[in-house]
Amino acid sequence: MMKFSHAKLALGAACLAFLFSSCVAREHYQTALDSSKHYQKAYLESDRQRAELAEENARLKRMLSVSESMPVQASGEIEAIDKRLMDLNNKLAELGSHPGDVMKFAVDGGNLYQVTDAILFDLGSATLTPEGLKVLETVARDIDSTPHGQISVRGHTDNVPVSRPETKAKFPHGNLQLSAERAVEVAAALQGIVSGSSQDLVVMGFGESLPVTANDSPENRRKNRRVEIFVANPDGAKK
């Protein structure tokens, strides 16, 4: 784990080649590991909740379609279904307007944003795309809209080894280095927007070591390639 300000950002990138020994303080690693496992459980629970809400949404829409053909005295039932549909849509919106690409949900101690790598970076790259910068600007504004504590940016990959020669030349330490450099880029983008973040920003790269699901299908590997942005509540900033 490394903590950086404006003056330390460049130094953080230089430390990536020695990530095992110098960029993650050993005494904090287990805490970060336990914390990340907690967020993984929250992520999977959010996935399950969104699927249930989507199923309920579809069921209510079918009920509404049937109810609209019923006599006028059933209008109260239609209003009730409309209200439930609105509530469900609001809950789905809270779980992310683009499920699977950008998600935000509450976890113990703060909020967790999960962003899939595909909308932030090109394949095998740690340079933010223009679309990725726009996404992070939106996330940063949302973070800055309420008081917050420490911000932790964590990079993750799937278990497919870095194999293309040009990619291996950039990231000789493989997925671990790729995930760390991506986390640095995301943190740097947030640092330029979120007020007060320069003194309270943490970056970590986990490579393939903390998947949220098994790497047994293209869709599951897509879920594992992600950047997590954990924003602590103000009272939990130094915990």
N, C-alpha and C positions, 0 to 999 in steps of 0.2 A: 504494500500500500504506500502510496506517496501523496503528500499534501503540498499543494503548490500555489504560489501567487503569480503576479505578472512576471516577476524576476525569475521565478523558478520553473516556468513553463518549458523553456528551452532545455533546461537541465533535466527535466523529467523525461523528455524524449530521448536524451542521450543515455539515460539510465536503463532504457528498455532491454538492451542486450544483456544486462546483468539482473534481470527481473527477479530471478529466484533469490539472489543474495542481497541485493541492495535496494530494490524498488518496493518490496513488500516487507515491512518490518515483521519479523517472525512472531514477536509477542502479540501482534494484532491479527495475525492471519486466521487463527482459529475462530476468533470473534467474528471476523468477516465471513468465514465459511459457514458458521452456524446461522448468521444473519441471512446469507444468501439462500440457504436451504429453507429458511422460514418463508422468504419471498417466493421461492419456487412453489411451495405448498399453496400460498395465496394465489399465485398465477394459475395453477391447475384448478383450484376451487373457482376462480373467476371464469375460466373456460367452461367449467361445468354449469355454473350459474347462467352464463350467457346462452348456452345451448338450451337450458330449461326455459329461460325467458322467451327465446325465439320460438320454441315449440308451443308455449302458452299463447304467444302472439298470434301464431297461425291458427290455433284452435279458436281463439276469440273472433278472429276475422271470419272464420267459417260460420260461427254462431251469429255474427252480425249480418252476414249475407242471408242467412235463413230468416232472421228476425225482421229484416226489412220487408219481407214479403208477407208478414203477419198483419193482422188487423191493427187499427190505430191504438186500441187499448193496451197494446204491448209496447208502446213507445217508451215507457219507463224502463223496461228491460234493455232496450236499445241504448238509452242514455247511460245505464249502468255499465254496459259493455264498452261504450265509447270511453268512459272514464277509465276503465281498467286498461284499455288499449293505450290510452295516453300515459298512464302510470308506467306501463311496461316499456313503452318507447323511451320514456325519461330514464328508466333504469338501464336500458340498453345503451343510451347515449352516455351515461356515466361510465360504462365499461369500455367506451371507445367508439368514436364515430366511424372508424374504419377497423372493425374487428380483425385482429391478426396482424395489423400493420402498426397502429399506434394505440396503446391502451393505457388507461390510468385507473388505478383502484386503490382504495385505502387499505393499509396494513397497519399492524401495531407500530406506533411511534411515528407515523407519517404517511406519505403517499408514494406510490411506486408507479413510474412511467416505464412501459416496455415498448421499445421501438425495434421493428424488424430491420435487419441489416440492409435488405434490398432497397429500401427507400432512402437510406443514408449514404451507401457506398456502392460503387461498381464492384463487380466480382474481383476478388483478390486485391482490392485497393483499400487504403486507409485515408483517402482524400474525400471529404464530404462533397456530394453532388449538389448542384443548385437546388434541387427539390429537397434534399436532405437538410440544407441550411434553412429553407422555409419552414420545414417541419419543426426543426429545433427552435426557430424563432417563436413559433406558436407555443411550444412547450415552455420555453423560457418566460414568455408573457404570463402563462398560466401559473408558473411557479412564483413569479414576482407579484402576482395579484394578492397574495396573502403572506403574512409573516411566516418565516420558516427558519430552520436551523441548518445543520450541515447537509451538503449535497454530495452524494456518493455516486460516481459514474462507474459502471462495471461492464466490461466487454466480454462477450461469450461467442463461441463458435460451435459448429457441429464437430463430428469426429472424423471428417474427411481430411486426410493430410494435405498440406500445401505441396503441390506437385509440379505445377507449371514452372519452368526454369526462370522466367522473368519474375514470378511471384516469390519463388524461393530466394532469388537474389536480393529482393527487398526485405524479406522476412526469413532470414536463415534459421531463426528459432521457431519457425512454424506457427501453428495456431495460437500459441501463447503470446507471441510477439504481435501477431496480427490483431488479436483481441485487445491487447494493451494499447497499441498505437491508435486503434479506433476509439477507445475510451478517452485517450488524450485529446483527440480531435473534437469529440463531442463536448468534453469538458471545456476546452478552449472556446468553442462557440458559445456555450452557456455563460462563460465568464465575461464575455463581452456584452452580455445583455442583462443577466440577473444581478440586481443590486446587492452589494455586500458579499458576492460569491468568491471574490479573489482571495479572501482570507479563510474561507471555510469550505473548501472543495477538495474531495478525495477521489483518486482514480485507481482502478484495479483492473487487471486483465486476468481472466480465468481460463482462456482457451476453451477446450472441450470438457473440462473437469466437472462442470456443474450444469448438466443438461436439465431441462424442465420435463423432458419426456425421452423415451428411447429413440435412438438414432436408427430406426428401422424402416423409415419410409421418407420419400422426398418432403412430404408435408411436415413430418415430425422434425426432420433436420432443419427445415425452414424456421420452425418455432425455436429451435435451439440457437440459431444464429441471430443474436439480438444484442441490443445495448439496454441496460437497465439504469434508470436514473431514480435513485431513492432520495426523497426530500424529507428530512426529519422535521418533526414539529419543533417549534422554538424551544420548548422546555427540554427537548431531548438532544439538543445540538452537541453537547459535550459528552454524551453517554457512549 
